Amino acid sequence: MLKLAISAGPPMQTTMRLSLLLFLLLPGAAMAADPAHTVSQKGRAFRPTEVTINRDETLTFTNEDSFIHQIYVDGLFDSEEKAPGENINQTFTKSGTFQVRCHIHPTMRMTVRVK
């Protein structure tokens, strides 16, 4: 366990300690899912139904239903099934417009535009 004590001292030492603390804490915050890059699978539907991202960005698909889901794009990827509460992280490495679907629920569709 990392312990970091911040005590009163000369201003330069306090500033350095605070900088170190921020350096250690911020990378974890940066790794949190960006809500703009999160897709919900709920009610046999993707939400949102359309999203635009940059090439090499990752979408996190969260199964918020009480049954399994998966995702695929013909010729690009085909995920494993995920139980309720599980995520699928999918990086889009090619530019274009893609129809994301679920094999289990064929009416589920969403459009991903990759710049």
N, C-alpha and C positions, 0 to 999 in steps of 0.2 A: 504494500500500500504506500502510496506517495504522500508524504506529509510536507506541506509547505507553510512555514510560519511567516507571517507578515507582521513585522514589528515596526514601531516608530524608530526612525533613525534619520540619518542625513537624507535629504530629498533625493539624491541620486540613487542611493541604495533602495529606497522605497520604490522609486520608479522602475528600477531594474527588476525588483521582485514582482511588481505588478505586471510588467511586460512578460516575464517568464510564466507567470500564472495564466495570462491570456493566451500565450503561445501553446501552453499545454491543454487548455480547455477548448479553444476554438476549432482545432482540427476535428474533434468529435462532433461539434455542432455542424460543421460543414458537411459531414458525412450523413446527416439526417436527410430523409427523403424530401425532395422539393415537391410541394403540393401540386405544382404545375406539371410535374412529371409522374403523377400517380393516377392510375386508372382503377376505378372500382368495378368489380364484377358482382352485380347485385340484381336480383329480380330477373335473372336470365338476360341481362343487358350490360353493356359497357357504359360507364359514365366517366368522362364525357364521351360522346359518340364520335367526336373529331378532335384531333390534336395536331399541332405543328411543332416539330422539334428540329434541332440541328443534327447533322450527321455525327455519329459516334456518341450520341446521348442515349441514356437509358430510361426506359419507362418501367415503372413498378406497377404490376397488375396485382391488386389485392382482392382475394376471394372473400367477399362479405356475405355470401350466401350460406345456407346450411347444407350444401351438397358440393361435390367436386366440380372443378372447372379446369380448363387448360387453354392455351392460345396457340395459334399457328398463322403463318402467312405462307401460301403456296410457294414452294421453291426457295424459301428464305429460312424459316425455322419452324419447329414443331415441338412444343414443350411437353413435359410430363404433366400428369394430372396433379392438381393441388387441392388439398383438403380445405375446409372452411378455416379462415384465419391465416392461411399461408399466402406467400407472395411469389410472384414470378418476376424476375428482373431481366428485361430484354433490351439489349443494345442494338440500335439500328445503325449499321455500318455503311449502308448504301442510301444515296439520295433517291427520292421518288415518292410516289403515293401508293400506300399499301392498305389492303383490306385485312384487318386482324379479325380472326374468327375463333370459335370454340367448336372442336369436333363433337363434344358431348351435347351442345345446344346449338344446332346449325343456324338458328335465327339470330344468334348473337353476332353482331358485326360492328366494327368501328373503323374509321379512316385515320391513318397516320400519315401525315405529310412530313417528309424529311428533306430539309434544305441542304 
